[in-house]
Amino acid sequence: MNIPIAKIKAILLYFTNNTDVTYLGKVKLMKLIYFLDFMHVKEYGSPVTFDTYINLEHGPIPSFIKNLVDSAADDIDSSNLADTIVFERPAGTRMFRFLPKREFTETDKDYFSQSELDILEKVCARFGNKNTQFLEDASHREAPWSKTNFLEEIPYTLATEDPDCQSTKEEIELGLSIVS
């Protein structure tokens, strides 16, 4: 399933408007999206973005969204995200800090189900003011990253191996097959 760019923009706006942007670089942003998807899988049996996750050194990465953000960082003016986010490079760092170009609106909210909005809120409450290392460490403790190898695709069903998962492998597989 391909996630609409408009929904990705809404996710980025939600996170840039509801987290401490002091620490909001690419790695933290990718971890927030990971937790959005996998917390939703654990609670409701399906992801929000349906992106393909890859095991990388700093944790799980949503591949399509990462490529979209990387291309925006390379040339924001030609990017699909030019109307959504801006990048700032704090002095003395290599980090690109993400900042919202506008507020998260009711129109953006319409891209989400109530369960997705609930999980967005939970992710921000749990991780919004944490630094990147905190999120990276948290993602490394989860089965989806710890039970896959470097550069390997991470199946959503691995979420069932975490003690906080409320969905079964069968429910997740069914949820994924319905939208395929």
Summary of the structure (lengths in Angstrom):
residues: 180
radius of gyration: 15.5
end to end distance: 5.7
largest distance: 48.7
contacts: 559
relative contact order: 0.21
helix: 55%
strand: 10%
